[in-house]
Amino acid sequence: MQRSFDPFTQSVTFHLADGSPLEVSVGELDDFVQYGIKICIVYSSQLGASLALLVLVLLLTKKDKRLSPVFLLNGSALIFNACRLICNCVYFTTEFSKVYPYFSGDYSRVPASAYANSILAVVFQVLLLIAIECSLILQTQVICVTIRQLYKNILLGISVVISLLAVGFRLGLAVENSIAIVQAANFDAVWLESATNITTIISICFFSCIFIAKLGHAIQRRKKMGIRRFGAMQVIFIMSCQTLVVPSIFAILQYCVEVPEIDSFVLTLVAISLPLTSLWATSLTGNGSQASSGSTERNRLWKPIRLGSAEKLKQSSTSASANLASVATSSPTAAHMTSLCPDLEAGTAVGVKHDVTVASNNM
């Protein structure tokens, strides 16, 4: 008895350039089409989120703060991420993503623009990671402004080493990936891709742990002083926990589920979290005391880059230290501490050098 014919498992026959037949099953064609649809959904969702947040940041950030270091780094990260995702989406409109070149391996009719687009996507990914690492290093130094200079220098050295490690692996992956693109060959360095993802996650978790530990300790001290109002410090603490947990989940999921390019969410989530955190914290800071504006290192992040501002900062720090010394003999209450140290309620801190003796006039 002849077996019944199953049309869903039949094969389609193509002919190569030399005339030899090439059989491709319907299932393989379905997988090819479904892969393109799934990965375009992944990329387009990230692109929409990045562009929406970029527009939001541009609209809500004051004009005089658009030249600040933190705004430039966070804005650059969003722009690089959007460009990377656009290039990735454009890939599926090029000759690389056509049926015959894909199954036959014949890329002779792929134009140079398609190669350039794929290489640009790799380059933008490296630039994105550099912008993220620079922003994390900068904000780590600012949030640890009150610790001793020795510890601050050690922390800076460790931060730079971890960031360079992540960027170095990403750069090596970009070089190998670009070579494979130019040669139109399969990328086989799976270990390098895995090492790149691991070092990137280690870097993000390292900075997030610093934020959580430092801000958690500061929030606990504020509670002991009776300052319980929700402020910028709580905002950064919450978003640091999110930046630590959510990207790590996506980094682990890539080894557990078969979703195309799910690991690409890691950099996108971090690029979105950084400006969103700064925007939220700055809005709360702006609603606080105006006397604290420009008096600490944190507010310098949101000020335009100008020359000759070092002397003003020194005078402002001296004035803040003098105000603290003038009331050292009183017993502060929660309301008194809020009015005396607006920087604490704004989510910032005042650094005072060690070995300074405060003498009371009543003694």
C-alpha positions as CSV (number, residue, x, y, z in Angstrom):
1,M,0.0,0.0,0.0
2,Q,1.4,3.4,-1.0
3,R,1.9,5.9,1.8
4,S,-0.2,9.1,1.7
5,F,1.6,12.2,0.5
6,D,2.2,14.9,3.1
7,P,2.4,18.3,1.3
8,F,3.6,20.1,4.4
9,T,6.9,18.2,4.4
10,Q,7.7,18.3,0.7
11,S,10.8,19.9,-0.7
12,V,11.3,22.7,-3.1
13,T,14.1,22.3,-5.7
14,F,16.3,25.2,-6.6
15,H,19.1,25.2,-9.1
16,L,22.6,26.6,-8.4
17,A,24.6,28.6,-10.9
18,D,26.2,25.5,-12.3
19,G,22.8,23.9,-12.8
20,S,23.0,21.4,-9.9
21,P,19.8,20.9,-7.9
22,L,19.4,22.2,-4.4
23,E,16.5,20.8,-2.4
24,V,15.0,22.9,0.5
25,S,12.1,21.6,2.6
26,V,9.0,23.6,3.3
27,G,9.9,23.4,7.0
28,E,13.2,25.1,6.4
29,L,11.5,27.9,4.4
30,D,9.0,28.4,7.2
31,D,11.8,28.6,9.8
32,F,13.6,31.2,7.6
33,V,10.5,33.4,7.3
34,Q,9.6,33.0,11.0
35,Y,13.1,33.9,12.1
36,G,13.0,37.2,10.2
37,I,9.6,38.1,11.6
38,K,10.6,37.4,15.2
39,I,13.9,39.2,15.1
40,C,12.4,42.2,13.5
41,I,9.8,42.4,16.3
42,V,12.6,42.3,18.8
43,Y,14.6,45.1,17.1
44,S,11.6,47.3,16.3
45,S,10.3,47.2,19.9
46,Q,13.7,48.3,21.2
47,L,13.9,51.0,18.5
48,G,10.5,52.4,19.4
49,A,11.4,52.6,23.1
50,S,14.8,54.2,22.4
51,L,13.3,56.9,20.1
52,A,10.4,57.6,22.4
53,L,12.7,58.1,25.4
54,L,15.1,60.3,23.3
55,V,12.3,62.6,22.4
56,L,11.0,62.6,26.0
57,V,14.5,63.5,27.3
58,L,14.9,66.3,24.7
59,L,11.5,67.8,25.6
60,L,11.8,67.6,29.4
61,T,15.5,68.6,29.8
62,K,16.1,72.3,30.3
63,K,18.0,74.0,27.6
64,D,20.8,75.0,29.9
65,K,21.4,71.4,30.9
66,R,21.7,69.9,27.4
67,L,25.5,70.5,27.4
68,S,26.0,68.7,30.7
69,P,28.3,65.6,30.7
70,V,25.5,63.2,31.9
71,F,23.1,64.4,29.3
72,L,25.6,64.1,26.4
73,L,26.6,60.6,27.4
74,N,23.0,59.4,28.0
75,G,21.8,61.0,24.8
76,S,24.6,59.6,22.8
77,A,23.8,56.1,24.2
78,L,20.2,56.4,23.0
79,I,21.3,57.7,19.6
80,F,23.9,54.9,19.1
81,N,21.3,52.3,20.2
82,A,18.7,53.7,17.7
83,C,21.2,53.6,14.9
84,R,22.3,50.1,15.7
85,L,18.7,48.9,15.7
86,I,17.9,50.7,12.4
87,C,20.9,49.0,10.8
88,N,19.8,45.6,12.1
89,C,16.3,46.1,10.7
90,V,17.6,47.3,7.4
91,Y,19.6,44.0,7.1
92,F,16.4,42.1,6.5
93,T,15.6,44.2,3.4
94,T,19.0,43.5,1.8
95,E,20.1,40.7,-0.5
96,F,21.5,38.9,2.5
97,S,18.0,38.1,3.7
98,K,16.7,36.7,0.3
99,V,15.8,33.1,0.0
100,Y,18.2,31.9,-2.7
101,P,21.4,33.6,-1.4
102,Y,20.6,32.4,2.1
103,F,20.2,28.7,1.2
104,S,22.7,28.5,-1.6
105,G,25.4,30.6,0.0
106,D,25.8,32.6,-3.2
107,Y,26.2,36.3,-2.2
108,S,27.7,37.4,-5.5
109,R,24.8,39.8,-6.1
110,V,24.8,41.4,-2.7
111,P,25.7,45.1,-3.1
112,A,28.5,46.8,-1.1
113,S,25.9,48.9,0.7
114,A,24.5,45.8,2.4
115,Y,28.0,44.9,3.7
116,A,28.5,48.5,4.9
117,N,25.1,48.4,6.7
118,S,26.0,45.2,8.6
119,I,29.4,46.5,9.6
120,L,27.8,49.8,10.8
121,A,25.5,47.9,13.1
122,V,28.6,46.3,14.7
123,V,30.4,49.6,15.1
124,F,27.4,51.3,16.7
125,Q,27.1,48.5,19.2
126,V,30.7,49.2,20.3
127,L,30.0,52.9,20.5
128,L,26.9,52.2,22.6
129,L,28.8,50.2,25.1
130,I,31.5,52.9,25.4
131,A,28.9,55.6,26.1
132,I,27.2,53.4,28.7
133,E,30.5,52.6,30.5
134,C,31.6,56.2,30.5
135,S,28.2,57.3,32.0
136,L,28.4,54.6,34.6
137,I,32.0,55.6,35.6
138,L,31.0,59.2,35.8
139,Q,28.0,58.7,38.0
140,T,29.8,56.2,40.2
141,Q,32.5,58.9,41.0
142,V,29.8,61.5,41.7
143,I,27.8,59.2,44.0
144,C,30.9,58.3,46.0
145,V,32.1,61.9,46.3
146,T,32.0,61.8,50.1
147,I,34.3,58.9,50.6
148,R,38.1,59.3,51.2
149,Q,40.2,60.3,48.2
150,L,42.3,57.1,48.5
151,Y,39.2,54.8,48.3
152,K,37.8,57.0,45.6
153,N,40.9,56.5,43.5
154,I,40.9,52.7,44.1
155,L,37.2,52.6,43.1
156,L,38.0,54.6,39.9
157,G,40.8,52.2,39.0
158,I,38.6,49.1,39.5
159,S,35.8,50.7,37.5
160,V,38.1,51.6,34.6
161,V,39.6,48.1,34.5
162,I,36.2,46.4,34.5
163,S,34.9,48.8,31.8
164,L,37.9,48.3,29.6
165,L,37.5,44.6,29.9
166,A,34.0,44.7,28.7
167,V,34.8,47.2,25.9
168,G,37.9,45.1,24.9
169,F,35.9,41.9,24.5
170,R,33.2,43.8,22.6
171,L,35.8,45.4,20.3
172,G,37.3,42.0,19.6
173,L,33.9,40.6,18.8
174,A,33.3,43.5,16.5
175,V,36.5,42.9,14.6
176,E,35.8,39.1,14.2
177,N,32.2,39.8,13.2
178,S,33.2,42.4,10.6
179,I,35.7,40.0,9.1
180,A,33.0,37.3,8.8
181,I,30.7,39.8,7.2
182,V,33.2,40.9,4.6
183,Q,34.0,37.3,3.8
184,A,30.2,36.4,3.8
185,A,31.1,33.5,6.1
186,N,29.4,32.0,9.1
187,F,30.5,33.4,12.5
188,D,31.9,30.5,14.5
189,A,33.5,32.3,17.5
190,V,30.7,31.3,19.9
191,W,33.1,31.5,22.9
192,L,34.0,35.1,22.1
193,E,30.3,36.1,21.9
194,S,29.6,34.4,25.2
195,A,32.6,36.0,26.9
196,T,31.5,39.4,25.6
197,N,28.0,39.0,27.1
198,I,29.4,37.8,30.4
199,T,31.9,40.7,30.8
200,T,29.2,43.2,29.9
201,I,26.8,41.8,32.5
202,I,29.6,41.8,35.1
203,S,30.3,45.4,34.4
204,I,26.7,46.4,34.7
205,C,26.2,44.4,37.9
206,F,29.4,45.9,39.4
207,F,28.2,49.5,38.9
208,S,24.7,48.7,40.0
209,C,25.9,47.1,43.2
210,I,27.9,50.2,44.0
211,F,24.9,52.4,43.5
212,I,22.7,50.1,45.6
213,A,25.2,49.8,48.5
214,K,26.1,53.5,48.6
215,L,22.6,54.9,48.2
216,G,21.0,52.2,50.5
217,H,23.4,53.3,53.3
218,A,22.7,56.9,52.7
219,I,18.9,56.4,52.8
220,Q,19.3,54.5,56.0
221,R,21.2,57.3,57.6
222,R,18.5,59.8,56.4
223,K,15.9,57.8,58.1
224,K,17.8,57.9,61.4
225,M,17.9,61.7,61.1
226,G,14.1,61.8,60.5
227,I,14.3,62.7,56.8
228,R,11.8,60.3,55.2
229,R,10.5,62.2,52.2
230,F,10.8,60.5,48.8
231,G,13.6,62.2,47.0
232,A,16.2,61.7,44.3
233,M,18.3,59.3,46.3
234,Q,15.4,56.8,46.5
235,V,14.8,57.2,42.7
236,I,18.4,56.3,41.8
237,F,18.3,53.4,44.3
238,I,15.1,52.0,42.7
239,M,16.4,52.3,39.2
240,S,19.8,50.9,40.1
241,C,18.1,47.8,41.4
242,Q,16.1,47.6,38.2
243,T,19.3,48.1,36.1
244,L,21.0,45.3,38.0
245,V,18.1,42.7,37.9
246,V,16.3,43.2,34.5
247,P,19.3,43.1,32.2
248,S,20.7,40.1,34.1
249,I,17.5,38.2,33.5
250,F,17.7,38.8,29.7
251,A,21.3,37.8,29.7
252,I,20.5,34.5,31.4
253,L,17.4,33.8,29.3
254,Q,19.5,33.7,26.1
255,Y,20.9,30.4,27.3
256,C,17.5,29.0,28.3
257,V,15.0,30.0,25.6
258,E,15.2,30.1,21.8
259,V,14.3,33.8,21.1
260,P,16.4,35.4,18.4
261,E,18.7,38.2,19.7
262,I,17.1,38.3,23.2
263,D,20.5,39.3,24.5
264,S,20.3,42.6,22.5
265,F,17.8,43.7,25.2
266,V,20.6,44.0,27.7
267,L,22.3,47.1,26.3
268,T,18.9,48.7,25.3
269,L,17.6,48.4,28.8
270,V,20.7,50.0,30.3
271,A,20.7,52.8,27.7
272,I,17.0,53.5,28.6
273,S,17.5,53.2,32.3
274,L,20.3,55.8,32.6
275,P,18.5,58.9,31.1
276,L,15.2,57.9,32.7
277,T,16.9,57.7,36.1
278,S,18.6,61.1,35.7
279,L,15.4,62.7,34.4
280,W,13.4,61.4,37.3
281,A,16.0,62.4,39.9
282,T,16.5,65.8,38.4
283,S,12.8,66.6,38.4
284,L,12.6,65.8,42.1
285,T,15.8,67.8,42.8
286,G,14.4,70.8,40.9
287,N,11.3,70.8,43.1
288,G,13.5,71.1,46.2
289,S,15.4,73.9,47.7
290,Q,17.0,76.3,45.2
291,A,19.8,77.0,47.5
292,S,21.3,73.7,46.9
293,S,21.6,74.2,43.1
294,G,25.2,74.0,41.9
295,S,26.6,73.4,45.5
296,T,27.6,69.8,45.0
297,E,29.3,67.5,42.6
298,R,26.0,65.8,41.6
299,N,24.5,69.1,40.3
300,R,27.7,69.7,38.3
301,L,26.7,66.7,36.2
302,W,23.7,68.6,35.0
303,K,25.5,71.9,34.4
304,P,26.9,72.8,31.0
305,I,30.7,72.3,30.5
306,R,32.3,75.7,31.1
307,L,35.7,76.9,31.9
308,G,36.4,78.8,35.1
309,S,33.9,77.0,37.3
310,A,36.4,75.5,39.7
311,E,36.7,78.6,41.8
312,K,32.9,79.0,42.1
313,L,32.7,75.4,43.3
314,K,35.4,75.9,45.9
315,Q,33.7,79.0,47.2
316,S,30.3,77.1,47.3
317,S,31.9,74.2,49.3
318,T,33.5,76.6,51.7
319,S,30.2,78.3,52.3
320,A,28.4,75.0,52.9
321,S,31.1,73.9,55.4
322,A,30.8,77.2,57.3
323,N,27.0,76.9,57.6
324,L,27.4,73.4,59.1
325,A,30.0,74.6,61.6
326,S,27.8,77.5,62.8
327,V,25.1,75.2,64.1
328,A,27.2,72.3,65.3
329,T,26.3,72.9,69.0
330,S,22.5,72.7,68.4
331,S,20.3,69.6,68.6
332,P,18.9,69.2,65.0
333,T,15.4,68.0,64.3
334,A,14.2,66.4,61.1
335,A,12.7,69.7,59.8
336,H,15.8,71.6,60.9
337,M,18.1,69.2,59.1
338,T,16.0,69.5,56.0
339,S,16.2,73.3,56.0
340,L,19.9,73.3,57.0
341,C,21.1,70.7,54.5
342,P,19.0,70.9,51.4
343,D,21.5,68.8,49.5
344,L,20.5,65.8,51.6
345,E,16.9,66.1,50.6
346,A,17.9,66.7,47.0
347,G,19.7,63.4,46.9
348,T,23.2,64.9,47.1
349,A,25.9,65.1,49.8
350,V,28.5,67.6,51.1
351,G,32.0,66.4,51.4
352,V,34.0,67.7,54.5
353,K,37.7,67.0,54.8
354,H,39.0,65.0,57.8
355,D,41.0,66.4,60.7
356,V,38.9,69.5,61.0
357,T,38.0,70.7,64.5
358,V,34.8,72.6,65.1
359,A,34.9,74.8,68.2
360,S,31.8,76.2,69.9
361,N,31.7,79.9,70.8
362,N,29.8,79.0,74.0
363,M,32.6,77.0,75.4
